[in-house]
Amino acid sequence: MTDRQLHDEIMTLFLAGHETTANVLSWTWFLLGQNPEVEKKLSGELEQVLGGRVPTPADLPRLVYTDMVLRESMRLYPPVWVIGRRALAPFRLGEYELPADTNVLISQLILHKDARYFPEPLAFDPDRWGANDARAAALPRFAYFPFGGGPRVCIGAGFAMMEAVLLLATIAQQFQIRIAPGQKVSMQTTVTLRPRNGIPVTLKRR
């Protein structure tokens, strides 16, 4: 590889393999801190499944609600908030004729809050991802795509979900996290969707 290629590969590893998961967890704590009923349900699952021990990959099939919490967090605050594609040939998109080489941006941040696909789109409702919930079953393809989609879907999607579930389970069974009083958290749309200036919190050991 050239020096430029090596640089790009290393940056991809850092952005895709570290910062995205860190941002998912940050936004998840932000949401849990404002929704104590969801946090209580999450804690109940962790107590039932883990009983205070450190989770392992073998626990993943039973950490169902933990997974649902993360999926809903990524709906509201997708770590990658927009992706781009370049048209290889001219094509029509709705009322627009786009020539070849057009750069097209598709925003998860916008589509994931579309009320046509997500009733009460601003509500933090992990139950919408339940196996028996008709809302998830009715979603059209690519209405929800935190890891992109198609041939260039994120190659690390499976690993990222495993990592995030295990980290959330490990921390949530030890600490209760609340947003520090008087804080106003806003989004910073860089390459990833991060909290501007972080999220100040208070920790309480369970």
Secondary structure as UniProt FT lines:
FT   HELIX           3..14
FT   HELIX           15..19
FT   HELIX           20..34
FT   HELIX           36..50
FT   TURN            51..52
FT   HELIX           57..62
FT   HELIX           64..76
FT   STRAND          83..86
FT   STRAND          91..93
FT   TURN            94..95
FT   STRAND          96..98
FT   TURN            100..101
FT   STRAND          103..106
FT   HELIX           108..111
FT   TURN            112..113
FT   TURN            115..117
FT   TURN            121..122
FT   HELIX           126..129
FT   TURN            131..132
FT   HELIX           134..137
FT   TURN            141..142
FT   TURN            146..147
FT   HELIX           150..152
FT   TURN            155..156
FT   HELIX           157..172
FT   TURN            173..174
FT   STRAND          175..179
FT   TURN            181..182
FT   STRAND          187..189
FT   STRAND          193..195
FT   TURN            196..197
FT   STRAND          201..205
//
